[in-house]
Amino acid sequence: MKLVILDRDGTINQDSEHFIKSPNEWRPIDGSLDAIARLAQANYRIVVATNQSGIARGLFDTATLVAIHDTLQRAVMQAGGRIDAFFFCPHSADSACACRKPQPGMLLEVARRFNISLKDTYMVGDALRDVEAAAAAGAKPVLVLTGRGRRTQDEGRLPPGTVVFEDLATFAEHLAP
């Protein structure tokens, strides 16, 4: 099985320092929906793995997060693609959980549920914590320069083997020409 794990905020959709707290605040990054469709049409399974500390902060609840993900899924389906699963960490940044990126727990759970090895799986994100989680879980780390990506690249602490792409669309073109 071919599988790609995607971060959400800053990778698929515009990020906000105030969090995406409702479906109305969700805005796709140009080309991201078509990129997901391209990957799906090339027989990749698509999983979203996202930290959502806004739940722990009381900014929104799980039902609202599900509504945001339903909005994302509908938009991807209109572009001709699909997302096979959503995984999220609801904990705050100061929690000691194993699922919050940069910890590998969420990615390891993806591997367990899909019964795959992560060594051939790409984890695409815009933040250092995304590529660190990928490296820690044994996945292939990919940084996109959308969202926080450019700043993350400029800081220069990327795990060895991290591949950099301009955006999700460019990554999808590379993986599924």
Secondary structure as GFF3:
##gff-version 3
##sequence-region A 1 177
A	DSSP	beta_strand	2	6	.	.	.	ID=ss1
A	DSSP	three_ten_helix	23	25	.	.	.	ID=ss2
A	DSSP	alpha_helix	32	41	.	.	.	ID=ss3
A	DSSP	beta_strand	44	51	.	.	.	ID=ss4
A	DSSP	alpha_helix	62	78	.	.	.	ID=ss5
A	DSSP	beta_strand	85	89	.	.	.	ID=ss6
A	DSSP	alpha_helix	105	114	.	.	.	ID=ss7
A	DSSP	three_ten_helix	118	120	.	.	.	ID=ss8
A	DSSP	beta_strand	122	125	.	.	.	ID=ss9
A	DSSP	alpha_helix	128	137	.	.	.	ID=ss10
A	DSSP	beta_strand	140	144	.	.	.	ID=ss11
A	DSSP	alpha_helix	149	155	.	.	.	ID=ss12
A	DSSP	beta_strand	163	165	.	.	.	ID=ss13
A	DSSP	alpha_helix	168	175	.	.	.	ID=ss14
###
